[in-house]
Amino acid sequence: MTQPLVFITGASSGIGQALALHYHRAGWRLALQARRVEALQDWLRTQGIAGAGLYRADVVDAEAMARAGADCIATQGLPDTVIACAGVSIGVDTQLAEDIPVFKQVLDTNLYGTATTFQPFLTPMLQRGSGRLVGVASVAAMRGLAGHGAYCASKAGVVSYCESLRLECKPQGVQVVTLVPGYVRTPLTAVNRYAMPFMMESDAFARRAFAAIESGTRYRVIPWQMGIVARLMRLLPNALYDRLFSGRGRKPRALRQ
């Protein structure tokens, strides 16, 4: 119990899983949320990781997440760091009525799910006067991309939400960190059929993310090269941006994590 504790959502694959492994190797205790707990258990066995707390819940279910948070605090203690990694990336076409529920699913998982992840731990952290809440956004938050309307909107929402929460929590000693990944090799990017500059392996991302979180940063684009790209994209006049990106490849319309 003297080791620090991290609570990570979306730990059964992708960025969440990579972060769980890195935190374990750094000597942290693990509290891991997933919808697919069996897959998570199999992965933990292959890694030789024992003693992790496992919590079956869906981040879009606020009551289930509240129960998971309460169970974590009761059995493992109040986490030092909470990382909201659960996410989906699904292309949408607003012309299609069947894509409107998908739009909601992406927003619910990526944005609402960040809030449901933080909520059970926020009051206890504020009372303790310490802790870190980490939201995972994306460089896709910087500008809209064709076919990515739901994903871009959800990740832009994560950036703004975390900034708002940071202002609320700072006076009471709780830090809020916004991570902004570029392209990371995960199941979510595996189906993309367009160029993905500065692609990172998930373990390399986890290593840099861990360092950023522990440094006390408020906001970090990873890798730094994508930070430059993102800033340049923000500076492009709308007419030029539209001309350069309107014909870019679109996200496939059916990918779930």
N, C-alpha and C positions, 0 to 999 in steps of 0.2 A: 504493500500500500504506500510505500515511500516513493515508488516510481510515479512519474507523472502519467496522467490518463488522457487519451485522446478519443473522442467520439467521432466516427466518420460514417456518413451516409453514402449509399451507392457503392459499398465496399466489395460487391461480388464481381466487379469487372472494372476495366478502364482505369481512369485516374484515381478513383477511390481505392481500388485494390493496390495500385502502385504506392499510394501514400501510406496505406496500412502496412505494407511490407517495409517501407523506409522507416516509419515510426517504430515498428517492432525492432528493427536492427539498431535503432538509436536508443533502445532501452525503455521505451514507453510501454505502458499497458494499453491494451486495445479494447475499445467498445465499438462494435461494428453493426451497422444497420443494413439490411437488405430485404428485398422482397423474396429473393431466391436464397434462403438460408442454407439449403442443401448444397447448392453450388459453392457457397462460401465455405461451408464445412469441408468440402472436398479439397478446395484450394488450400485451406489452412493445414490440412493433413499433409499435402504434398510439400508444403513449406516447412513442416515440422514446428508449427506454431501452436502452442498449447496455452490454455488459460484465458483466451479472448472471450469477452462477453459478446454474445450474439443476440440481436434484437430483430425479430421479424415484423416489419411494418412497411407500409407504402407511404411515401412522403406526402401524397395528396390526401391522406386520411389524417386530419389533425388530431383526432381522438387517439388513433393508434400511435401516432408519434408522441403524444403526451404520455401515454402509458409506457412507451419505450424509454422516454427520458426519465420518468419516475422510477422505472425498474433499474435503469443504469445507476441513478443516484443511490438507490437503496442497496444495490448489491456491490457496486464498484466504487461508489463515491462520486462527487461532483467533478466532472472533467475539467482539466486545465485548458484544453483546446477542443473546440467543436468545429468540424469542417463539413460544410454542406456540399457534397460532391454528386449526389444523385441527379441524373439529367438524361434527357432524351434529345435527339436531333432528328427531326423529321421534316422533309420538304412539304410545303403546302401550296396549293393553288386556290386563291380566293374565289375564282370562277366556279369551283366545284363545291356543291353543297356538302358532299361527304367529307370535305377537308376542314369544314368549320369545327366539328368536334375534335379533330386532330390539333387544330390551332389551340383550342382550349386545353387539350392534354399537355401540349408543350409548355404553355404558360403555367399551368397548374404544377407540373413537375419541376420546372426549372426555377420559377420565381416564387410561387406560393409554397413550394416544397422547401425553399431556403428559409422562409419564415417559420414553417412548422418544425423545421430542424432546430432553429435557435430558441423558439419560444419556451420549451420546458426547462431550459438551462439559464435563461436570462435573469430572472429574479434571484435565484440562488447565487449566481455570479455577482450580481450587483450588491447583494447583501454581504458577500465575502469580500468584495472590493478588488477582485482580480479575475482574470480569465481572458480567453481569446475566442472570438467568433469569426470564422473564415468563410466567406462566400466565394464561390467559383463562377466567374463570369466567362467572357470570351472576347477575343478581338472582334468577333462578329457584332459586339455591342456598339462598335464605333460608327458604322454606317450600315444602311440597309443593303442586302444582297438579294438578287433575284431568286425566288424560290425558297428563300430563307426567312420570310417575313415573321413567322412565329418564333423561330429560334433567335433572330436578331432582337426582336422586341423583348423576349424573355430575358436575354442576357443584358440588354441595356437596362432593363428593370432591376436586375441584380445589382448592377453598378450603382444606380441611384438609391436603391433600398439600403445597401450597405453603407453608403455615404450618410444617409439620414440616420441610420442606426448608430453609426460611429459618433455623430454629434450628440446623440442622446446618451450614449454610454460613457463617453470620455470623462465627464466629471466624477464618475464613481469608480474609475479604475479599470473598466472592462474595455479591452481593445477589439476593434473590428477591422479585419483585414480583407481587402478585395484582391483576389488573384485573377489575372486576365491571361489565360493560356492562348497561345497561337495554336498551330496544328500539332496534335499529339497523336502518335500511332496507337489507336484503340479501336474497338469494334465500331464505334460511331464514325470514324474517319475512313474505315476500310472500304466502304462502298462508294466513296467520293470518286467521281470521274473527271476531276479537274486538277490543275496544278495546286499544290499545297506547299508554298515556300517555307523554308526553315523548319521542316517537319522534325519533331523530337520523338525519341523513344520515351515510353511512359516512365521508365525508371530515372531517366535524366531529368524529366520534368519534376518528378517527385523529389529528387535531390535538391533542385533549385527552389522548389516551392517550400520545402521544409526550412531551408536556410532563410528564405524571405520571411516566413511566418515567425521564426525564432528571432529574427533581427528586430522585430517590432515595427516593420513597415506597415503603412496604411494601404498602399496600392502598389501592385507590381505586375508588369507585363512580362511574361516568360514565353520565349526567349526575348532578350532585349532587342534583337533585330526586328521582331514583330512590333515592338513599341515604336520604333522609327517608322515602319510601314504604316501603322495605325495613325500616327500623327500626320504623316503625309496625306493619307486618305482623308483625314478631317479637313485638311487645308485646301483640297481640290475644290474649285468652283463647281456648283451643281451641274452645270452644262457639260463640263469636261468629265466629271465623274460619271454622269449618265452615258456619255459616249463610250467611255472606256469599259464600263461594267455591265451595260444592259444586255450584252450578248454572252455573258459568262455562263459556264455550266451551272445547272441548277441542282439542288440537293434532291436525291431520290425521295419519293413520296411515301415510303413505308419502311421505316427503320425504328425499332424499339430497343431500348436497353433494359 
